[in-house]
Amino acid sequence: MSPRIIHLIKKEFIQVMRDPRMLFIIFAAPVIQLIVLGYVATTEVKNLSFAVYDQDNSFHSRQIVEKFKGAGSFDVRYSISSYGQLRKLLDAGSARVALVVGRGFDKKIKRGETAPIQAIFDGSDANSAVVSSGYIASIMQDFSTSILDGRLAKKGIDMEWFGSLSNKARFWFNEELKSSNFMVPGVVGAILLIQIMTLSALGVVKEKEYGTLEQLIVTPIRPHELLIGKMTPYIIIAYVEVIFATLIAVFWFHVPFRGNPLLFLLLCGMFLMPTLGMGLFISLVSRTQYQAFLTSYLVSLPSIMLSGFIFPIENMPKVIQAFTHLLPLRYLVTVLRGIFLKGIGIQYLWKDVWPLLILGGLIFVLSVTRFEKKIS
């Protein structure tokens, strides 16, 4: 590496360390983003506000309400006495689910008849409604089974006399079904995209805004040396952030890391190519740091939304699914989850690595070519 490149790298690090805004973006922002998104980005339903309209007020109706109180997923806050109260709670968003136990519930159970229970959901939050409906169905099934067992026991019939199916489910890679284990690796990829794209764009635009880029151009520094000198510090910073984010994921959120650390760092480095390329391109179309910062977020937002990090790509329209093949983050999210949770190697990750290589190479080469023409 030539002395001119080394001096450029030193200059870039000095500029970064002297800029409080850049220091915040580099060190504070990713930590805040990772911790906040790690807790917020979840598909689990906990402490869902719950209202009960018990018209029967009997032994069995109170028994099933107690089952909901002990389930952990619901917060039984309201005991109401009319549909009007139920409607007001749902309209105000105070309750997300309401359970209605009709009159005669206890008598129907004692007679061995079907005793219906109505569950009313706030469907404005479709995910919570679908997940909580599954929880309710499971509680209802357990309640029905316990009643059947008790009735047969009174008749002296042992359930062990009957043949039955035994469903023993095992969950691989995420044994506790913690949504944080699934979401946090994607958060690491999303933060890496935002941070490196923004930093590389701001680093070049700042030179343009202050007029120092023109001073560098008239020096004997060659375009490729200028590019290496500008980009190398951000590559180093990127790896520092990757390692730091991984430590937070493992030791703060207790996400298992089962893969090869060297392979993990290598594949993250492949993702840096298109990310730095996009940062360079943004720097060419932006005149100020504010424009570069805003453009970086406008580019990264659809990438995150369509990468499969939050929403399954399979559920998207076919046209959108085809478009996601142009997003490097799509491949990185799959790679990160494979390394974190499954501990799989390159033989299984290759189908996501080669598109990342091709796409990253094209974006980076095009951006670098455009950058060199700009400063020539």
NUBAKE-630754 format. One record per residue (C-alpha): residue number from 1; residue in one letter; x, y, z. Coordinates in steps of 0.02 Angstrom, whole numbers. Layout:
! NUBAKE-630754
i->NUM&aa->A&c1->X&c2->Y&c3->Z
...
! end
This chain:
! NUBAKE-630754
i->1&aa->M&c1->0&c2->0&c3->0
i->2&aa->S&c1->73&c2->166&c3->-53
i->3&aa->P&c1->115&c2->304&c3->74
i->4&aa->R&c1->-16&c2->417&c3->-8
i->5&aa->I&c1->-154&c2->292&c3->28
i->6&aa->I&c1->-95&c2->270&c3->208
i->7&aa->H&c1->-97&c2->459&c3->234
i->8&aa->L&c1->-273&c2->468&c3->161
i->9&aa->I&c1->-333&c2->331&c3->278
i->10&aa->K&c1->-257&c2->422&c3->427
i->11&aa->K&c1->-337&c2->585&c3->370
i->12&aa->E&c1->-506&c2->501&c3->356
i->13&aa->F&c1->-496&c2->427&c3->531
i->14&aa->I&c1->-444&c2->596&c3->602
i->15&aa->Q&c1->-593&c2->680&c3->517
i->16&aa->V&c1->-711&c2->548&c3->586
i->17&aa->M&c1->-645&c2->563&c3->762
i->18&aa->R&c1->-662&c2->753&c3->758
i->19&aa->D&c1->-843&c2->752&c3->699
i->20&aa->P&c1->-967&c2->724&c3->844
i->21&aa->R&c1->-1108&c2->682&c3->722
i->22&aa->M&c1->-1006&c2->547&c3->638
i->23&aa->L&c1->-954&c2->476&c3->806
i->24&aa->F&c1->-1136&c2->465&c3->857
i->25&aa->I&c1->-1182&c2->378&c3->694
i->26&aa->I&c1->-1038&c2->256&c3->709
i->27&aa->F&c1->-1045&c2->208&c3->893
i->28&aa->A&c1->-1208&c2->261&c3->975
i->29&aa->A&c1->-1335&c2->241&c3->835
i->30&aa->P&c1->-1306&c2->55&c3->798
i->31&aa->V&c1->-1315&c2->8&c3->982
i->32&aa->I&c1->-1478&c2->104&c3->1006
i->33&aa->Q&c1->-1552&c2->33&c3->845
i->34&aa->L&c1->-1504&c2->-145&c3->885
i->35&aa->I&c1->-1571&c2->-143&c3->1062
i->36&aa->V&c1->-1733&c2->-53&c3->1016
i->37&aa->L&c1->-1768&c2->-157&c3->860
i->38&aa->G&c1->-1716&c2->-316&c3->949
i->39&aa->Y&c1->-1857&c2->-290&c3->1074
i->40&aa->V&c1->-1985&c2->-212&c3->956
i->41&aa->A&c1->-1963&c2->-326&c3->804
i->42&aa->T&c1->-2058&c2->-477&c3->870
i->43&aa->T&c1->-2205&c2->-582&c3->816
i->44&aa->E&c1->-2244&c2->-644&c3->991
i->45&aa->V&c1->-2402&c2->-589&c3->1081
i->46&aa->K&c1->-2383&c2->-551&c3->1265
i->47&aa->N&c1->-2495&c2->-466&c3->1394
i->48&aa->L&c1->-2632&c2->-434&c3->1266
i->49&aa->S&c1->-2769&c2->-331&c3->1348
i->50&aa->F&c1->-2919&c2->-445&c3->1374
i->51&aa->A&c1->-3102&c2->-415&c3->1420
i->52&aa->V&c1->-3224&c2->-546&c3->1485
i->53&aa->Y&c1->-3413&c2->-539&c3->1469
i->54&aa->D&c1->-3470&c2->-684&c3->1577
i->55&aa->Q&c1->-3659&c2->-697&c3->1557
i->56&aa->D&c1->-3668&c2->-865&c3->1649
i->57&aa->N&c1->-3560&c2->-827&c3->1802
i->58&aa->S&c1->-3550&c2->-1010&c3->1846
i->59&aa->F&c1->-3418&c2->-1131&c3->1908
i->60&aa->H&c1->-3362&c2->-1184&c3->1734
i->61&aa->S&c1->-3366&c2->-1008&c3->1661
i->62&aa->R&c1->-3257&c2->-943&c3->1802
i->63&aa->Q&c1->-3143&c2->-1093&c3->1779
i->64&aa->I&c1->-3110&c2->-1055&c3->1597
i->65&aa->V&c1->-3080&c2->-870&c3->1635
i->66&aa->E&c1->-2948&c2->-925&c3->1762
i->67&aa->K&c1->-2863&c2->-1026&c3->1624
i->68&aa->F&c1->-2846&c2->-867&c3->1521
i->69&aa->K&c1->-2777&c2->-773&c3->1670
i->70&aa->G&c1->-2644&c2->-904&c3->1696
i->71&aa->A&c1->-2596&c2->-921&c3->1512
i->72&aa->G&c1->-2470&c2->-778&c3->1516
i->73&aa->S&c1->-2515&c2->-712&c3->1343
i->74&aa->F&c1->-2668&c2->-615&c3->1402
i->75&aa->D&c1->-2694&c2->-477&c3->1528
i->76&aa->V&c1->-2874&c2->-498&c3->1589
i->77&aa->R&c1->-2907&c2->-316&c3->1634
i->78&aa->Y&c1->-3094&c2->-296&c3->1613
i->79&aa->S&c1->-3247&c2->-390&c3->1676
i->80&aa->I&c1->-3396&c2->-313&c3->1587
i->81&aa->S&c1->-3584&c2->-336&c3->1591
i->82&aa->S&c1->-3646&c2->-283&c3->1418
i->83&aa->Y&c1->-3604&c2->-284&c3->1234
i->84&aa->G&c1->-3606&c2->-94&c3->1240
i->85&aa->Q&c1->-3459&c2->-93&c3->1361
i->86&aa->L&c1->-3370&c2->-222&c3->1252
i->87&aa->R&c1->-3391&c2->-112&c3->1097
i->88&aa->K&c1->-3323&c2->41&c3->1187
i->89&aa->L&c1->-3169&c2->-52&c3->1247
i->90&aa->L&c1->-3130&c2->-118&c3->1073
i->91&aa->D&c1->-3164&c2->51&c3->991
i->92&aa->A&c1->-3046&c2->138&c3->1112
i->93&aa->G&c1->-2913&c2->5&c3->1092
i->94&aa->S&c1->-2916&c2->-27&c3->1280
i->95&aa->A&c1->-2952&c2->-211&c3->1247
i->96&aa->R&c1->-2884&c2->-310&c3->1100
i->97&aa->V&c1->-2981&c2->-470&c3->1133
i->98&aa->A&c1->-3150&c2->-501&c3->1214
i->99&aa->L&c1->-3218&c2->-668&c3->1274
i->100&aa->V&c1->-3407&c2->-690&c3->1286
i->101&aa->V&c1->-3473&c2->-837&c3->1388
i->102&aa->G&c1->-3659&c2->-859&c3->1352
i->103&aa->R&c1->-3798&c2->-902&c3->1474
i->104&aa->G&c1->-3824&c2->-1086&c3->1507
i->105&aa->F&c1->-3639&c2->-1124&c3->1480
i->106&aa->D&c1->-3625&c2->-1226&c3->1640
i->107&aa->K&c1->-3787&c2->-1322&c3->1611
i->108&aa->K&c1->-3737&c2->-1372&c3->1434
i->109&aa->I&c1->-3570&c2->-1438&c3->1494
i->110&aa->K&c1->-3654&c2->-1540&c3->1631
i->111&aa->R&c1->-3777&c2->-1613&c3->1503
i->112&aa->G&c1->-3632&c2->-1659&c3->1388
i->113&aa->E&c1->-3686&c2->-1535&c3->1255
i->114&aa->T&c1->-3580&c2->-1415&c3->1153
i->115&aa->A&c1->-3558&c2->-1252&c3->1249
i->116&aa->P&c1->-3504&c2->-1115&c3->1128
i->117&aa->I&c1->-3392&c2->-971&c3->1179
i->118&aa->Q&c1->-3372&c2->-815&c3->1073
i->119&aa->A&c1->-3203&c2->-733&c3->1051
i->120&aa->I&c1->-3202&c2->-558&c3->975
i->121&aa->F&c1->-3038&c2->-486&c3->910
i->122&aa->D&c1->-2978&c2->-314&c3->863
i->123&aa->G&c1->-2936&c2->-358&c3->683
i->124&aa->S&c1->-2850&c2->-192&c3->647
i->125&aa->D&c1->-2690&c2->-279&c3->707
i->126&aa->A&c1->-2702&c2->-434&c3->598
i->127&aa->N&c1->-2544&c2->-517&c3->665
i->128&aa->S&c1->-2596&c2->-505&c3->848
i->129&aa->A&c1->-2772&c2->-564&c3->804
i->130&aa->V&c1->-2710&c2->-718&c3->711
i->131&aa->V&c1->-2580&c2->-765&c3->843
i->132&aa->S&c1->-2699&c2->-737&c3->990
i->133&aa->S&c1->-2837&c2->-838&c3->904
i->134&aa->G&c1->-2716&c2->-985&c3->901
i->135&aa->Y&c1->-2681&c2->-963&c3->1086
i->136&aa->I&c1->-2867&c2->-958&c3->1125
i->137&aa->A&c1->-2900&c2->-1115&c3->1022
i->138&aa->S&c1->-2763&c2->-1206&c3->1119
i->139&aa->I&c1->-2836&c2->-1153&c3->1287
i->140&aa->M&c1->-3010&c2->-1207&c3->1232
i->141&aa->Q&c1->-2943&c2->-1376&c3->1178
i->142&aa->D&c1->-2856&c2->-1402&c3->1345
i->143&aa->F&c1->-3015&c2->-1353&c3->1438
i->144&aa->S&c1->-3122&c2->-1473&c3->1335
i->145&aa->T&c1->-2998&c2->-1615&c3->1361
i->146&aa->S&c1->-2996&c2->-1588&c3->1549
i->147&aa->I&c1->-3187&c2->-1592&c3->1556
i->148&aa->L&c1->-3190&c2->-1753&c3->1453
i->149&aa->D&c1->-3059&c2->-1834&c3->1563
i->150&aa->G&c1->-3157&c2->-1788&c3->1719
i->151&aa->R&c1->-3320&c2->-1855&c3->1648
i->152&aa->L&c1->-3242&c2->-2021&c3->1598
i->153&aa->A&c1->-3154&c2->-2035&c3->1766
i->154&aa->K&c1->-3322&c2->-2021&c3->1856
i->155&aa->K&c1->-3384&c2->-2169&c3->1753
i->156&aa->G&c1->-3230&c2->-2268&c3->1800
i->157&aa->I&c1->-3159&c2->-2262&c3->1624
i->158&aa->D&c1->-2971&c2->-2238&c3->1609
i->159&aa->M&c1->-2914&c2->-2142&c3->1455
i->160&aa->E&c1->-2764&c2->-2258&c3->1445
i->161&aa->W&c1->-2882&c2->-2395&c3->1386
i->162&aa->F&c1->-2907&c2->-2303&c3->1223
i->163&aa->G&c1->-2778&c2->-2295&c3->1086
i->164&aa->S&c1->-2727&c2->-2120&c3->1038
i->165&aa->L&c1->-2604&c2->-2021&c3->935
i->166&aa->S&c1->-2455&c2->-1949&c3->1025
i->167&aa->N&c1->-2393&c2->-1787&c3->949
i->168&aa->K&c1->-2215&c2->-1754&c3->1005
i->169&aa->A&c1->-2158&c2->-1599&c3->916
i->170&aa->R&c1->-1975&c2->-1549&c3->914
i->171&aa->F&c1->-1915&c2->-1380&c3->854
i->172&aa->W&c1->-1743&c2->-1375&c3->779
i->173&aa->F&c1->-1629&c2->-1221&c3->774
i->174&aa->N&c1->-1746&c2->-1116&c3->884
i->175&aa->E&c1->-1801&c2->-1237&c3->1019
i->176&aa->E&c1->-1892&c2->-1108&c3->1126
i->177&aa->L&c1->-1976&c2->-1027&c3->974
i->178&aa->K&c1->-1910&c2->-857&c3->1028
i->179&aa->S&c1->-1948&c2->-728&c3->894
i->180&aa->S&c1->-1793&c2->-630&c3->947
i->181&aa->N&c1->-1685&c2->-775&c3->888
i->182&aa->F&c1->-1763&c2->-756&c3->716
i->183&aa->M&c1->-1772&c2->-567&c3->708
i->184&aa->V&c1->-1607&c2->-508&c3->787
i->185&aa->P&c1->-1492&c2->-580&c3->651
i->186&aa->G&c1->-1596&c2->-485&c3->524
i->187&aa->V&c1->-1580&c2->-328&c3->631
i->188&aa->V&c1->-1390&c2->-347&c3->624
i->189&aa->G&c1->-1398&c2->-351&c3->433
i->190&aa->A&c1->-1517&c2->-203&c3->424
i->191&aa->I&c1->-1407&c2->-97&c3->537
i->192&aa->L&c1->-1253&c2->-143&c3->437
i->193&aa->L&c1->-1341&c2->-85&c3->278
i->194&aa->I&c1->-1397&c2->81&c3->352
i->195&aa->Q&c1->-1235&c2->121&c3->440
i->196&aa->I&c1->-1110&c2->82&c3->302
i->197&aa->M&c1->-1213&c2->157&c3->162
i->198&aa->T&c1->-1239&c2->316&c3->262
i->199&aa->L&c1->-1059&c2->331&c3->321
i->200&aa->S&c1->-982&c2->303&c3->149
i->201&aa->A&c1->-1102&c2->428&c3->70
i->202&aa->L&c1->-1071&c2->560&c3->203
i->203&aa->G&c1->-883&c2->535&c3->196
i->204&aa->V&c1->-873&c2->585&c3->12
i->205&aa->V&c1->-1010&c2->718&c3->15
i->206&aa->K&c1->-926&c2->804&c3->161
i->207&aa->E&c1->-770&c2->827&c3->54
i->208&aa->K&c1->-878&c2->901&c3->-85
i->209&aa->E&c1->-974&c2->1013&c3->34
i->210&aa->Y&c1->-816&c2->1082&c3->115
i->211&aa->G&c1->-725&c2->1100&c3->-52
i->212&aa->T&c1->-583&c2->983&c3->0
i->213&aa->L&c1->-625&c2->853&c3->-134
i->214&aa->E&c1->-570&c2->973&c3->-271
i->215&aa->Q&c1->-408&c2->1002&c3->-176
i->216&aa->L&c1->-377&c2->815&c3->-169
i->217&aa->I&c1->-414&c2->796&c3->-355
i->218&aa->V&c1->-279&c2->920&c3->-407
i->219&aa->T&c1->-148&c2->829&c3->-304
i->220&aa->P&c1->-45&c2->686&c3->-381
i->221&aa->I&c1->-163&c2->560&c3->-297
i->222&aa->R&c1->-236&c2->439&c3->-424
i->223&aa->P&c1->-425&c2->406&c3->-426
i->224&aa->H&c1->-407&c2->227&c3->-364
i->225&aa->E&c1->-293&c2->284&c3->-222
i->226&aa->L&c1->-419&c2->415&c3->-170
i->227&aa->L&c1->-556&c2->284&c3->-174
i->228&aa->I&c1->-456&c2->159&c3->-71
i->229&aa->G&c1->-408&c2->294&c3->53
i->230&aa->K&c1->-589&c2->348&c3->74
i->231&aa->M&c1->-667&c2->175&c3->83
i->232&aa->T&c1->-541&c2->79&c3->191
i->233&aa->P&c1->-586&c2->167&c3->355
i->234&aa->Y&c1->-770&c2->127&c3->329
i->235&aa->I&c1->-730&c2->-55&c3->295
i->236&aa->I&c1->-636&c2->-62&c3->460
i->237&aa->I&c1->-778&c2->28&c3->549
i->238&aa->A&c1->-901&c2->-94&c3->470
i->239&aa->Y&c1->-810&c2->-244&c3->541
i->240&aa->V&c1->-801&c2->-163&c3->713
i->241&aa->E&c1->-989&c2->-133&c3->708
i->242&aa->V&c1->-1023&c2->-311&c3->647
i->243&aa->I&c1->-923&c2->-386&c3->790
i->244&aa->F&c1->-1001&c2->-268&c3->918
i->245&aa->A&c1->-1178&c2->-302&c3->854
i->246&aa->T&c1->-1146&c2->-489&c3->858
i->247&aa->L&c1->-1087&c2->-479&c3->1039
i->248&aa->I&c1->-1246&c2->-385&c3->1086
i->249&aa->A&c1->-1353&c2->-513&c3->994
i->250&aa->V&c1->-1268&c2->-660&c3->1082
i->251&aa->F&c1->-1243&c2->-591&c3->1258
i->252&aa->W&c1->-1388&c2->-468&c3->1274
i->253&aa->F&c1->-1526&c2->-556&c3->1176
i->254&aa->H&c1->-1452&c2->-731&c3->1200
i->255&aa->V&c1->-1465&c2->-773&c3->1016
i->256&aa->P&c1->-1365&c2->-932&c3->984
i->257&aa->F&c1->-1215&c2->-917&c3->868
i->258&aa->R&c1->-1182&c2->-1091&c3->798
i->259&aa->G&c1->-1085&c2->-1053&c3->640
i->260&aa->N&c1->-906&c2->-1022&c3->591
i->261&aa->P&c1->-851&c2->-847&c3->645
i->262&aa->L&c1->-726&c2->-830&c3->502
i->263&aa->L&c1->-857&c2->-878&c3->373
i->264&aa->F&c1->-975&c2->-754&c3->455
i->265&aa->L&c1->-849&c2->-612&c3->439
i->266&aa->L&c1->-806&c2->-661&c3->261
i->267&aa->L&c1->-987&c2->-659&c3->202
i->268&aa->C&c1->-1020&c2->-494&c3->291
i->269&aa->G&c1->-870&c2->-425&c3->194
i->270&aa->M&c1->-952&c2->-480&c3->31
i->271&aa->F&c1->-1105&c2->-380&c3->81
i->272&aa->L&c1->-996&c2->-225&c3->105
i->273&aa->M&c1->-960&c2->-217&c3->-83
i->274&aa->P&c1->-1137&c2->-170&c3->-140
i->275&aa->T&c1->-1165&c2->-66&c3->17
i->276&aa->L&c1->-1010&c2->40&c3->-10
i->277&aa->G&c1->-1053&c2->50&c3->-195
i->278&aa->M&c1->-1225&c2->119&c3->-155
i->279&aa->G&c1->-1147&c2->242&c3->-34
i->280&aa->L&c1->-1031&c2->303&c3->-171
i->281&aa->F&c1->-1174&c2->322&c3->-293
i->282&aa->I&c1->-1276&c2->420&c3->-166
i->283&aa->S&c1->-1127&c2->534&c3->-137
i->284&aa->L&c1->-1123&c2->573&c3->-324
i->285&aa->V&c1->-1306&c2->626&c3->-333
i->286&aa->S&c1->-1305&c2->723&c3->-168
i->287&aa->R&c1->-1239&c2->899&c3->-142
i->288&aa->T&c1->-1250&c2->910&c3->47
i->289&aa->Q&c1->-1232&c2->791&c3->194
i->290&aa->Y&c1->-1416&c2->812&c3->233
i->291&aa->Q&c1->-1464&c2->754&c3->58
i->292&aa->A&c1->-1346&c2->605&c3->70
i->293&aa->F&c1->-1414&c2->558&c3->241
i->294&aa->L&c1->-1595&c2->569&c3->184
i->295&aa->T&c1->-1562&c2->476&c3->21
i->296&aa->S&c1->-1474&c2->335&c3->116
i->297&aa->Y&c1->-1627&c2->307&c3->224
i->298&aa->L&c1->-1745&c2->317&c3->75
i->299&aa->V&c1->-1642&c2->182&c3->-12
i->300&aa->S&c1->-1620&c2->71&c3->141
i->301&aa->L&c1->-1802&c2->74&c3->197
i->302&aa->P&c1->-1876&c2->-25&c3->50
i->303&aa->S&c1->-1724&c2->-140&c3->54
i->304&aa->I&c1->-1763&c2->-184&c3->235
i->305&aa->M&c1->-1951&c2->-202&c3->206
i->306&aa->L&c1->-1929&c2->-317&c3->55
i->307&aa->S&c1->-1779&c2->-418&c3->114
i->308&aa->G&c1->-1878&c2->-548&c3->211
i->309&aa->F&c1->-1814&c2->-476&c3->375
i->310&aa->I&c1->-1991&c2->-433&c3->435
i->311&aa->F&c1->-2113&c2->-500&c3->305
i->312&aa->P&c1->-2095&c2->-670&c3->218
i->313&aa->I&c1->-2047&c2->-647&c3->35
i->314&aa->E&c1->-2160&c2->-793&c3->-11
i->315&aa->N&c1->-2313&c2->-692&c3->42
i->316&aa->M&c1->-2271&c2->-546&c3->-72
i->317&aa->P&c1->-2343&c2->-523&c3->-249
i->318&aa->K&c1->-2244&c2->-609&c3->-387
i->319&aa->V&c1->-2182&c2->-443&c3->-458
i->320&aa->I&c1->-2115&c2->-390&c3->-288
i->321&aa->Q&c1->-2036&c2->-562&c3->-262
i->322&aa->A&c1->-1942&c2->-542&c3->-426
i->323&aa->F&c1->-1883&c2->-368&c3->-374
i->324&aa->T&c1->-1813&c2->-433&c3->-209
i->325&aa->H&c1->-1681&c2->-530&c3->-307
i->326&aa->L&c1->-1597&c2->-361&c3->-339
i->327&aa->L&c1->-1580&c2->-323&c3->-153
i->328&aa->P&c1->-1416&c2->-380&c3->-73
i->329&aa->L&c1->-1495&c2->-376&c3->100
i->330&aa->R&c1->-1613&c2->-516&c3->48
i->331&aa->Y&c1->-1465&c2->-635&c3->33
i->332&aa->L&c1->-1375&c2->-571&c3->188
i->333&aa->V&c1->-1527&c2->-598&c3->300
i->334&aa->T&c1->-1539&c2->-780&c3->245
i->335&aa->V&c1->-1351&c2->-803&c3->268
i->336&aa->L&c1->-1351&c2->-725&c3->443
i->337&aa->R&c1->-1497&c2->-832&c3->503
i->338&aa->G&c1->-1415&c2->-987&c3->431
i->339&aa->I&c1->-1251&c2->-952&c3->521
i->340&aa->F&c1->-1326&c2->-892&c3->685
i->341&aa->L&c1->-1464&c2->-1020&c3->710
i->342&aa->K&c1->-1418&c2->-1171&c3->604
i->343&aa->G&c1->-1229&c2->-1162&c3->602
i->344&aa->I&c1->-1228&c2->-1216&c3->420
i->345&aa->G&c1->-1077&c2->-1198&c3->306
i->346&aa->I&c1->-1044&c2->-1128&c3->133
i->347&aa->Q&c1->-1111&c2->-1284&c3->46
i->348&aa->Y&c1->-1287&c2->-1237&c3->103
i->349&aa->L&c1->-1263&c2->-1048&c3->96
i->350&aa->W&c1->-1190&c2->-1045&c3->-79
i->351&aa->K&c1->-1359&c2->-1021&c3->-162
i->352&aa->D&c1->-1369&c2->-852&c3->-74
i->353&aa->V&c1->-1184&c2->-811&c3->-84
i->354&aa->W&c1->-1160&c2->-815&c3->-274
i->355&aa->P&c1->-1304&c2->-691&c3->-310
i->356&aa->L&c1->-1232&c2->-579&c3->-175
i->357&aa->L&c1->-1061&c2->-588&c3->-257
i->358&aa->I&c1->-1126&c2->-548&c3->-431
i->359&aa->L&c1->-1245&c2->-412&c3->-374
i->360&aa->G&c1->-1116&c2->-337&c3->-257
i->361&aa->G&c1->-981&c2->-338&c3->-391
i->362&aa->L&c1->-1094&c2->-253&c3->-519
i->363&aa->I&c1->-1153&c2->-116&c3->-400
i->364&aa->F&c1->-979&c2->-83&c3->-334
i->365&aa->V&c1->-893&c2->-80&c3->-505
i->366&aa->L&c1->-1026&c2->33&c3->-581
i->367&aa->S&c1->-1018&c2->154&c3->-435
i->368&aa->V&c1->-828&c2->157&c3->-434
i->369&aa->T&c1->-821&c2->185&c3->-623
i->370&aa->R&c1->-944&c2->329&c3->-607
i->371&aa->F&c1->-845&c2->400&c3->-461
i->372&aa->E&c1->-680&c2->393&c3->-555
i->373&aa->K&c1->-757&c2->480&c3->-706
i->374&aa->K&c1->-828&c2->612&c3->-592
i->375&aa->I&c1->-660&c2->656&c3->-516
i->376&aa->S&c1->-558&c2->637&c3->-678
! end
